[in-house]
Amino acid sequence: MLVKLTISNYALISKLDVEFHTGLNSVTGETGAGKSIILGALGLILGNRADLSVLKNQDEKCIVEGIFEVGNYHLQSFFKKNDLDYDKVAILRREITPSGKSRAFVNDTPVNLKTLRELGLKLIDIHSQHQNLELGNRKFQLHLVDTVAGTEKVLNEYREKYSRFITLKNDLEKLIEKSEKERADLDYWQFQFNQLEEAGLKEAEPEELEAELEQLTHAEEIKSAFSEVQQLLDDESFSVIQNLKESGRKLESIQGYVAEVPGLAERLQSSFLEIKDIFDEVERLAGKVEHDPARIELVNDRLNLLYSLQQKHNVATAGELIELKNSFDEKINQVTGYDQEIESLKTEFENSRLRLEEKADELSRIRKKSFELIEKAVRKDLQQLGMPKSKLEVVHEPLPGYTPVGKDAVSFLFSSNADMPADEISKIASGGEMSRLMLAIKNLLRTSKALPTVIFDEIDTGVSGEISLKMGNILKEFSISTQIINITHLPQIAARGNAHFMVYKYEQNGKTYTSIRQLNGKERVEELAKMVGGENLTDTTLKAAEELLKQ
């Protein structure tokens, strides 16, 4: 419940402190006294947006603070989730600085507006004429059914399955789209792969072929050079090999006389063997070198193929061509593998749909069970509110597809007279009927969940006489379990409050201000008397006021 509201420097309010009571709090005041200003200030701690125009004094900041008792609202998890200190008393504060900066606090901990709004809506429900219009909104009607039916657990389970269903549906559609797109490219990838595969690509092959082509092109020059080397090493007239061999024999013949000779002989032998090996290698290489025009043509053709493929695919090496071929191969295999993946995902999707269908059916059954309860409870209150022939019908229509809240379309049809067929509320209900209907629904909701503080902003619009007395009785009964702050112009309803507050304007130093205060017993009688008969108090109006309070 809202224990205390403090407002400073907001619109016409300089400084305001008001402590509300449990039960029914009546708020009255002349038209234009500033009741809507107080509601606007209260909206700040519900996360509503504000600008510098709310500052009465542009040099000072605006502060709105609400103190709430929250012990019965099971908000521990909310405070824990938002890293806030939990206490049975919560303080919500909003500040607007002269620079236009907005700050929000919960128990003196800074929070963002989203968090403040989320908490505020759990603590205060402001009912206005605008909310009456929501009665004709099917989304609002379905929410009412869910609240009365107590579908929260099943609805959350449904939403989890719906989320999974939508995820699988999107994944399947994307996979099919991707498969169809890539299947259209399959022929192109297959052609490119086949061309590269048939090329028989090898790493570094162009470099090897270039080297071979160089040899083939200069075969005669190479053979001539090898032949000359052979002649120089083993010519008949002067053979380096024979001379080395003979020199070795000469050194062997004197090695017993000179200590250094064996070493020289060994070195000479090594030189002989190295030269002989060079000669044999030259001879072998010379035998391999041939001028082969057919091979030159073959190598040139192969190089032309490789270089044309490199140019076609804009790569620099045969290795990159091989990588490209492998990538085409992977894409081809991936496309041909989509069918199995799609079938597997279709199976998973269908299983998800069946589980979702089961949960949607369960949700529908729970909702339908509440229809009669809603109709009877609302009809009972409407009869007390002077509408004995009125009725409310809850109509159900199954939807063809799944939505985030199930497969149910729910609509409320209303009739205020026995001979009038029920129709959509927005088409048939007057303003006064709307107010009474909303009160009946709110009264029903309080039996289904712990409502936050409910603020009724002139719910008695279009109501008068005996009906207003009955409306006051329902509000009084409503307030047994829920704190109600009721802004009213009707004395019959105002008199039902456990406490009575008056909003008023006053002037100070040439400036106009709005404030609110609780009335004592005598003041309350006088205020009710003015509401009955106008500003001029008479014995008749005073007695009427006293009689209303006695009731």
HELIX and SHEET records of a PDB file:
HELIX    1   1 LYS A   35  LEU A   44  1                                  10    
HELIX    2   2 LEU A   52  VAL A   54  5                                   3    
HELIX    3   3 GLN A   76  LYS A   81  1                                   6    
HELIX    4   4 LEU A  113  LEU A  123  1                                  11    
HELIX    5   5 GLN A  129  GLU A  134  1                                   6    
HELIX    6   6 ARG A  138  ALA A  149  1                                  12    
HELIX    7   7 GLU A  152  ALA A  184  1                                  33    
HELIX    8   8 LEU A  186  GLU A  198  1                                  13    
HELIX    9   9 GLU A  205  THR A  217  1                                  13    
HELIX   10  10 ALA A  219  ASP A  234  1                                  16    
HELIX   11  11 VAL A  240  ILE A  254  1                                  15    
HELIX   12  12 VAL A  261  LYS A  288  1                                  28    
HELIX   13  13 PRO A  293  LYS A  312  1                                  20    
HELIX   14  14 ALA A  318  GLN A  384  1                                  67    
HELIX   15  15 ILE A  425  ILE A  428  1                                   4    
HELIX   16  16 GLY A  431  LEU A  445  1                                  15    
HELIX   17  17 GLY A  465  PHE A  478  1                                  14    
HELIX   18  18 PRO A  491  ALA A  494  1                                   4    
HELIX   19  19 GLY A  521  GLY A  533  1                                  13    
HELIX   20  20 ASP A  539  LYS A  550  1                                  12    
SHEET    1   A 6 ILE A  13  GLU A  19  0                                        
SHEET    2   A 6 LEU A   2  TYR A  10 -1                                        
SHEET    3   A 6 CYS A  62  GLU A  69 -1                                        
SHEET    4   A 6 VAL A  89  ILE A  96 -1                                        
SHEET    5   A 6 SER A 102  VAL A 106 -1                                        
SHEET    6   A 6 THR A 109  VAL A 111 -1                                        
SHEET    1   B 6 ILE A 124  HIS A 127  0                                        
SHEET    2   B 6 THR A 453  ASP A 457  1                                        
SHEET    3   B 6 ILE A 484  ILE A 487  1                                        
SHEET    4   B 6 LEU A  24  THR A  28  1                                        
SHEET    5   B 6 ALA A 499  GLN A 508  1                                        
SHEET    6   B 6 LYS A 511  GLN A 518 -1                                        
SHEET    1   C 3 LYS A 391  THR A 403  0                                        
SHEET    2   C 3 GLY A 406  SER A 415 -1                                        
SHEET    3   C 3 ASP A 423  GLU A 424 -1                                        
END                                                                             
